[in-house]
Amino acid sequence: MSVRRFVGANSRDVMRQVREVLGDDALIVANRRTEGGVEILAMADDAVDQFDPSPTTPVEPPREAPAPASAPAFSLPTQPDPLEAMSERLLREMQDMRELLSRRQPVADPSRGAQTTYEHLQELLARVGFSAELSHEVLEALPDELMTREGSQDAATAWLREQLMARLKVLTHEERFFDQTGIVALVGPTGVGKTTTTAKLAARFVMRHGTRPVALVTTDSFRIGAHEQLRIYARLLDTPMYALDVEQPIDELVGRLQGKQWVIIDTVGMSQRDQRVIEQIAHLQGGQSTVRLVLLLNAASQPETLEEVVLRYRQAARAAGAELDDCIITKQDEAGRLAPVLDIVMRHGMRVLFGSYGQQVPEDMAVATPSGLIDQALSARASNVSANRSAPVSLPRWSRDVLGQGRRLSSVLTRLRQRVVDFHRLEAAWDIAALPSVVQDQRLEALLTGAQATHDAMGIVWSPRRNERGCDWSMPDVALNEQGAWLALTRLQHRQPAGWQPRLAHCPTDIAVHLLPALPEPDTLAWLADQHLTWVSAVSASQRVHCQGERYTLRTLFQESTLTHAVNIRFRGQGMQLLTAYVEATDAAGNAVLAWVGEVRDPESSKRVVRRYWLTPARLGSDVLSLLVTQLQSDGLSALTKRAWQQLKEADGGEVSSELRLLMASGAAAVAGHLDLADDEAAQALRADLLRLLGTQRKRRDTALLDALVHVLMARDAIRQLGSVSREGLV
């Protein structure tokens, strides 16, 4: 059984243990007061389904061998723990309730027939090969009038056809493609039909404009006979053909292409997993000439393969600073079902230019039409419905929910950019994570180098120089703006010099405030004073100072002190009260300092949550209290960063470097903390909209804001991949 026992002095202490071990969603099975305090039995939420109850029927115990002579003549029977017994009974009841709920089937209303209509359309989409994700999105909009009409399957199918047609973007007029002068490059995996499609497109252009303005170019020097195949087509069309090495930029051919209005490039086929795809597209885009990219998709390929082709090639295009939004569907005659490729095209927001269905040039190609493609897809038959439900690499459920609230999402992102001055740099980090792993380090280096030249920060909250508990990374340092609020782009510890004085000297001159996690050496403190920099330092209770001619530890110094100065603060996502006191003292080097003590207390129970100590320069006086509060509140950032790190690690599948993931996680934590602490009306409205996007209630506001922010950034990234919004909007 997965029940864990937790014991503590009070309820708050025990609940803290439960959260640390089992998480915020833990189930409290039972609790009771004991002589030592409070005892709680709890278990992880997902353990209920794995619970194996003990048998309820009596089992005859096995016969025991006679006890040896030295053993006692009798032993007391073991008494069952009543708390454990009650816990097992409750767990069994919870398991029975879940099984009962899982067996319940929604009962269709015979007067409406809504369930029948929905199931009919859902089964149709699955049978022909559309994904469950697209089916869910489309059928959410099923109108009530179709649900209530009996025998309306034909009308419902017609409605479904219109919905699918509206989602499929196509080339509306063929002349718009061929009348636009320039260079077109066909890209895609090996064997997708690029050479034949090149000939078909060239032939259609010749039929409209003649042979003089067109030229063919091939970069395929790997495949045997590739040049000769395209040269034969060029001779038949009476057009020139040029060979370009895969590593040559297109500009080297520009001089030979004078007078050519339309140039089409047949590129070398490469697997979507080949890292040279990035280099190939970079060479096409590396010159002064603009090259339009068109991706060829084999309709006969597996859905998982098509999904990976679209994702990898579009990633490579973005890495080269290009767009890849157009595609041509090839080998329609070889595909048993057309729905899988259309499903992927619709979900990624790509535009279908043409459909190819044979080897004859130019006859076996036609301009894509929504009606023709959707009709062909819906007319397909499959013998195994479950086989059609193969799960592509798709957006998670919460992303689909957020995408349906585009206007609110756009508003939230706009206000985040306005409020957090460097939020765009956090977005840039997320953009880098969407690129192929081979270019992530280079782009990250450029991002961090560019950020160093800015003047957004005026202070830094320095984190402890150690790894976080249970992690192989240390919490980055967090920059402060002029108002003392946290900025989005954090400072990674491993990129900084060793030693406090070199580390502080490495900071830009604009940074005048340093909130230190430990007291530096006297030489460093002297350097800070010479530079006229402001600092405060957290210290331990055993830190010694001189006060009134005596040497005390801070614990002893404040042992009898009454904390009278109180301020309301937010601490670890909850409203708390900070009580402080200070005395004048000198440190070991004889420098005048103020020694501080502070206690964070629960305003309802007046119980102490934490007790902290600080040293500050005496010249700053008591005005330094706001900096102590800022440093104290930064305690919660490491827990938020851990939470974001885990979410990102589960989402990126290990394709994002640890360094970049840490920058993204700590940045999201800093922005969430920034919003949690702000109390102006604009911040309140922004918090409300963020939490509304999350859609669920959470006990702690800071973790809820973090989850919402991570979801928003992931949805933004998903929308960028889908290409369904403009750069001026969400991107």
N, C-alpha and C positions, 0 to 999 in steps of 0.2 A: 504494500500500500504506500502511496506517495505522500502521506500526511506527515508534516514536519511539526515538531514542538518548539515553541519559542517562549522564553521566560525572560522577564525584565522587571525593573523596579516599578514601572508604571506603564499605562497603555501606550503612551507616545513612544516610549523606548521600544516596546515590543513591536509596535507597528512599523517602526523604522527598520527593525531587523527583518520583518516580513517583506517589506518592499525591497530591501537590498538583496535578499536571497531569491524571492519568487516573483518580484516585479509588482507593478501597480495593479495588475489584473488578478492578483491572487484571491482565492476563495477562503474566507474565514469560516472554518467548520465549527469551532466551538471556542469558548473562552471562559475563564473562571479566575477568581482571586485565590491566591495561595498565601502562605505565611511569608514567603519571600517577595511577594509583589503580585504580578499578573502573569497568567499562563494562557497562551493561545495555540490552538491547533489550526494549521492552514495548509493549503496545497495549491499548486499551480492550476490554473483554469483548465489547461489541456489535459491534465492528469485524470479528470473525471471519466473521460471516455476510456482510459486505459486501466481503470480500477477493476481489480479482480476480487470480488467479495468472497469472504470466507464462507464455507458451507454452513447452511443453516440447519441441516439435519444432523442428528447426533451420529458420531462415528465411534465405533468400538475401539477403545485404545488397545494398542498391542500389548501382549503379555510381557511383563518385565522379568528379567532374571532375578533370582533371589539376591538380596543385598548381601555384601560381604559382612563378615563378623564385626569389622571395625566401623561399619556404617551405623548411623542412628537407627533405632528400631522403628521410627516413624518420621514423617516429614509433613509439614503443613502444605495443603494444596495451594497452588498459585492462584491468587485472586485476580480476575480480569480487571484491568483499569476501566472504571466506569466511563471516563472521558473518552478513552479509545473506543469502547463499545458504542457509545453514542455517536462518535464520529463515523464509525463504519456504517451504522444504520443510516445516518444522514447522507453519506456518500452513495449508499445503495439506492436511497430514495431519489437523489439527484440523477443517478444514472438511469433509473427507471423512467423518470420524467423526460429525460432527453430521448430515450428510445421511443417513448410514446409520441413525443413531438415529431421525431423523424419519421414515424410510421404514418402520421396524419397526412392525408392528401387533400389539396384544395378541392372543395365540392363545387362543380360548375352549376351555375344558375340556369335551369332549363329555359326560363323565360328570356334570357339574354343571349346565351350561347357564346359568351365572350371567351371562355377558356378554350372552346373548340376552335374558334377562329384563330386565336393566338397560336395554339398548338399546331394547327394546320400549316400556318405560314412558317412557324419555326421548323417544323419537320421538312417542309419544302426547301428552305434555305440550307438546312444541314444536308439534305439528300443530294443537292446539286453541287455542294462543296464550299459554301460560304462559311466563314468562321462564326463561332458563338458570339464573339465580341461584336462583330458587325451586325449580326442578327439582333442582339440585344439593343443596340443603338437604334436600329431601324424600327423595330417593333414597339419600342417605347412610345412612338408617336401614333400607334394604331388608333384611329378615331372611334368614338363610341358608337356612331351610327352603323359601322361595319360589325361591331360586336353584337348589336341587338337585332340585326336582320337575319332571319332564318334562311338557310340556303344561300348565303352570301359569299361562298368560297370563290366564285368567279370574280365578284366585285373586289374581294379582299386581295386576290392575286393581281388584279389590274392595279389596285392601289400600291401593292408591293412593287410592281414593275415600275411605276412612276417614281416611287421613292428611290429605287436603285438607279434609275436613269438620271435623276437629279443629282445624285452623289458622284456620278462618273463624269469627270472632266475630259473633253475631247477637243480636237482641232475643229473649230466650227467651219472654217473655210480653207480649202486646200491652197488657194492662191496666196493666202497670208504666209504660208510656210515657204513657198517657192519664190514669191516676189520679194522676200526679205533678203537682200544681198548679204554676203558674208561667208563665213567658214562654219561648216557643220561637221562634227566628229561623232561617229557611232562608236559607243563603248559597250562592253559587256563581256561575259565569260566566253571561253572557247566553245565553238560549235553552236553558238546561238543564232548564226545566220547573218553576220555583219557584212560579209563580202557580197552575198546575193542581195541583201537589202540595199547596199550601196549602189549596186547596178540598177535595182528597181527605182530608187529615188532619182538617180541620174537620168534614167530613161523618161520618167515622168516630167523632169525639168526640161529635157530636150524636146519633148512633145509640146511644151508650152512656149519655150523661148529659143529653141534651136541649139545647135551644138557649140557655137562659138563662145558663149559666156561661161561654160561649165568646164571644170577640171576635176579629175579624180586623183586622190593621194592615198597611198598605202604606207603604213608603218609596220606591217606584218612581215618581218624578216625571219621569223622563227619557223613558221609552218611551211613545209615543202610544197612548192607550187602555188603559194598564195599570190605572189606577184603575177605569175603567169595567168592565173584565173581572172584577176581583175583586169589584166592587160587585154585578154580576149574580149571582155565586156567593153573595154574602152575602144577597141577597134570596131566592134559592132556598132557602137554609138557614135563613132567618129569624133571622139573627144581625147584630149591628151591625158596621160597618166604619169604621175611622178612618184618616186619612192623616197621616203623620208625615214632616216634611222630613228629608232624609238627614243634615243636620247637627244635628238636634234630638236631645237625649238622651231616652231612653224615659221618664224620670221626669216629663216634662212631660205625659204622657198618664195617669199613674197615677191622678190625681184623677178622670178620666173613666172609668176602668176599675174603679171600685169595684164589688164583687160579682162580678167575673169571675174564675173560678178558672183558666181556661186561655186564654192569649192566644198567637196565632200570628202572626209577622211575616213578610210577603213582602218581602224586601229587593230593592234595585235590583241588577240583574245587572252585574257588572264583570269585565273580563278579569283573569286571574290576574297579568298583568304591569302592571296599573294600580296606581300607588302609592296611589290613593284607597281601595283595599281595606283598608289599615291604618287609615285615618281612619274608614271605615264601621264596622268592628268596634270601634274604640275608642269611637265614639259609642254603640254598642249596650251596651258594658260600662261606660260612664262614669258611670252613675247609681248610685242605691242599690239598684235592683232587679236581681236576678240573671237573666241571660238565657242560656238553653241554646242552643248553636250546633249546627246540623245542616248538613253539607255535602252538596250534591247533585252526583252524578257521572253524567255522560251515558255510558251503556254503549256508545254508538255512536262515541265520540270515539277518536282515536288514542291508543295507550298513552303516547307521549311527552307528549301534551297532558294526559292524566289525571295522570301523574306530577307534572307541573309545577303543576297545579291543587292537588293535595294538599299539596305542599311549600309553595307560596306562601301558601295560605290558612291552613295551620297555623302558619306563621311569623308571619303577621299576628295570629292569635289569641294566640300566646305573647307578642307585643309588647304586646298589650292586657291581658295578665295573665289570659287565659281559656284554656280547654281546648277543643279541637275533635277529638273522638274518635268521633263518630257520623256516619253518612252514610246517604243514601238513593240507591239506584241507579235512575236513570230511563231511559226509552226503551229498555227491554230488547227491545221488539218491533222496533226499528229496527237492533239490533246484529247483525252477522253472527256474532260470537263474544262470549261473555260472559267467557271466561277472562282477557283483559287487565285488565279492571276488577277482577275478583276477585283477580288476582295483586297488583295495587297495593294493594288493601285489606288483604290478608293481610300483605304485607311491611311495611306501615306500622302494623299493629296496630289498624286502625279497626274499629268495630262497625257492621254493616249493620242498619238498622232495618226498612226496607221496600224492596220492589221495585215499580217502576211500569212498566207495559207498554201504555199506551194513553191516550186522551183522556177516556174515560167516567168520570164522578164519581158515586160512589166506587168503582165496580166494578173498574176497571183498576189496582188496587194490592193487594198482599198482604204479609203479614208475611214477612220473609226467613227462610228455613229453609236450613240447610247442605245437606241432601240435595237439595232442589229446585235450588238454585243450582249445586252441583257437578255434578249430573246434566246440567243444561242446558249447562254449560261443556264437559264431557267428550263430549257428543254432537255438538258442532259439528264441521264439516268444513272443511278449508282445502286449496286446491290447491297452495299453495307453502309448504313447510315452512320454507325459509330466510327467508321474509318474516316469519314469526312470531318470529324470533329478534332482533327489533329491541331494541337494548340500552337499557333505561330508565336514568334517573339512579339508580344503585343503589350499594350499599355496595361498597367494594373487597374483594378476596378476604381480606386479612388481617382486615378487620372481621368478616366472616362467621365466620372461625375463632375470633376472640376472643369473639364473641357466644355461641358454643357453650360457653364456659367462664364462665358468668355468676357462679357462686359465687366463683370465684377472683378474678374481676375486681372484684366487690363488696368482697371482703376487702382487695384491694390498695388500692382507693380509700379505704376506711375507715382503713386504717393510714397512708396518705399524709396524710389530714386530721389524724390524731392526731399525726403526727411533725412535719410542716411547718405551723406555726401559722397561716399565711395561705394555705394551699393552696386554701381555698375561694374566695379572690379570683382565683386563676388559673383555677379552674373557672368563676367568674363571667365572666371574659374570654372563655372558650370559648363560654359561653352567649350572650354578646353577638354573637359571630361568626356564630351560627346565625340571628340576627334579620335582617330586611330591612336593606339598607345605609342606608336613609334614617333609621333610628333608632339606628344603631350609635354615631355620634359622641356623641349625647346620653347614651346609657347608659354609654359609656366615661367621659365627663366625671363622671357621678355616681359611678362606681366609684372613680376616682382621687381625687375629692374626699373620699369616705368613708374611703378608706385613709389619708389624711393625718391624720385625727383619731384614729387608733389609736396604740397604744404598743407595737407588736410589735418594733420595731427598736431596737438600741442602738449600731449602727455601720454604716458604709457603705464599701464598696469602690468608690472612684471610678474610672471608666474614662477612658482618654485622650480628650481633646476633639478628636477627628477622626473622619472616616468610616473604617469598616473597609475593608481592601483589596478592591477589586472590588465594593464595595457603595455604595449611596446612603444609608446610615444609619450612625449611630455606636452603639457598644455601650452599652446602658443601664447605669446604676450599680446595684450589687447591695447590698441591705441585709443586715445580720447580726443574728442573734438574740443572746440573752445568752450562749449557749454558743459563739458565733463561727461558727455554721453559716449558710449562705445561706438567705434567705427567697425565696418564690415570686414575689411581685409586685415587679418591678424598677422603677427610676426613669428615665423617659425624659429624655434630655439636653435635647431642644429645649423642654421644658416648664420648664426651670430658668433662673434669672437668669444674666446674663453676668458673668464675673469670679469669682475664687475666693472673696473675702470675702463678697460678696452671696449667692453660692451656698451657702456654709457657714452664713451667718446665717439663710438661709431654711429650714434644717432644723429639725425639731421639737427641743425642748430635751432630749428623752430621748436623742438621739443624741450620744454622748460620745466615740466613736472614729471617726477618719477616716483611711482608707488612701488616700493621694494618689498619682496617677500621675506627678506632676512637682512639683518644689519650688516653692511659691508665693512671692510677693513678701515681703520682710521685714515689711511692714505687716500682711500676713495672718498670718504666723507670730506676730507680737506679739499680734494679736487672739486667736489660738488660745490663747496662753499666758494672756492676761487672762481668758479664759472657762474656764480650767482644763480644756481639752479635750485628749484624747490624739490624737496624730497620728504617722504614719510616712510617709515619702515615698520613692518610687523615684526614682533619679537616674541620669544617664548616667555613663559612665566618665570623661568630661571635666570632671565637676563638681569645682570647686576648694574646698579647705578649708585651714585653718591648723592645723598640727600641730608642736608643739615649736619655735615661732617661725618655721617655714618654710611656704611656700604650695605645696601639691601638688595635682595632679589625683588622683582616686581610683585611676585606673589605675596611676599612678606610686607612690602611697602603698602599694598592696597588691602591687606587682610581685614583691617577694621574700618575701611573707608565706606562712606555712604554715597551711593551713586544717585545724585539728585538731578542731573541734567538729562532730560528725556526728549527724544525725537522719534517720530513715527517713520518707519522705513519699510521697504519691501525686502524680504530676505528669503532666498530660495523659493521664490514664487508665491510667498504668502505675506500678509500684513503683519508686521512685528513692531516692537518698541525697543529702541536702543537707549540704554542709560550709560552715561560716561562720567568720568572724573579724571583729573590730571593734577600733577604736582611738578614743581620746578626741581630740576636735578642736573647732574653733570655725568657724562659718560666716562669711559675708562681713559680717554685722551684729554679729559678736562673741558670738553665742549659743553656749553650750556644747552640743555635739551628740556623738552617737556615729556614726562613719562605718563602714558595714558592707559586706562583700563576701560573696557566696554563690555557690557552684557546685553545680549539680544534676548528679549523675553517675550513670551506669548502674552498678548494683551488681555486675553480672556482668563487664563489661569495664573498669570504672573510667574509661570515656571521659566527657569533659565534654559535657553536653547544652546547658546555658546558663550564663552567668555574669551576675550581677546586682549592683547597688550600691544602697544605701539611706542615708538620713540619718534619725536619730531624736533626740528630745530626750534630753539626757544624764540628766535626772532620772528617766527610765524605766528606766535600767540595761539589763541583758541580758535582763530578763523580757519585753522587747518581741519576742523571737524568734518567739513564737507568732503575732504579728500579721504579721511578715514572711513566715512560711510561708503564712498565709491569703492575703496579697496575691499571693504567687508562684503559689499554686495557682489563683487566679482567671484566670491567663493562658489557661487552656483554655476559658473560658466563651465567648469570642468565636467560636471554631471550632464549638462546639456550637450556638451561636445561629444561625450561618450554615447549619448542617445542618438545624436545625428550620425556619428561615425558608424554605428551598427546599422542604421537604416540605409545609409549609402552603401555599405559593404554588401548588404543583402541585395541591393538594387543593381549595383554595377557589375556583379559577377566576377570580380577580380580584375577587370580590364582597366581600372583606374589606379594609378600609382598611389602608394600610401601617403606620400607627401601631398599630392593634390587633394586626396580625400580628406586629409586632416585640415587643409586650408579651407575646404568647402564646409566641413562640419563645424569647425571653430567659428567661421564667419557667420554661418546660420545661427549658431548659439549666441554670438555677440549681438546680432540684429534682434533676435527674439528677446534677449535680456534688455536691450535698449527699449523695445516697445513695452515690455512688462513694467519697467521703472518709470516711463514717462507718464505724466498726469495731465497734460493739456488736452483740450477738446479734440484737436486733430488726431492725437495719438489714441484717444478713446474710440473715435470713429474707425480708425484704421484697425485697431485691435478687434472691434466688433465684426468688421467685414472679414478679417482673416479667420477668426474663429467660426464664422458662419460658413466659410468655404470648407472648413474641416468637417462640419456637420455633426459632431458629437460633443458631448459635455465631458470635461476633464476636471478633476479636483484641483490640480495645480495649474495656474494660468501660464507660467513660463514654459512648462512642457507642452501645453496645448498650443501655445504660440509657435514653439519650435516645430512641432509636427505639422502645423498648418503652413509654416513658411517652407519647410522641406517639400511638402506636397505642391505648393505653388511653384517653386523653382523646378521641380520635376515636370509639372504640367507645362510650364513655359518651354522646357527643353523638348517635351513631346510635341508641342505645337510647332516648334522650329523644325523638327524632323518631318512633321507632316506637311510643312510648307503652306499652311492654310491661313497665315496671317502675314501682314506686311511688316517691314522693319520699323516703320513708324509707330506700329501698335504695340504688340507684346514683345517683339524681338529687339 
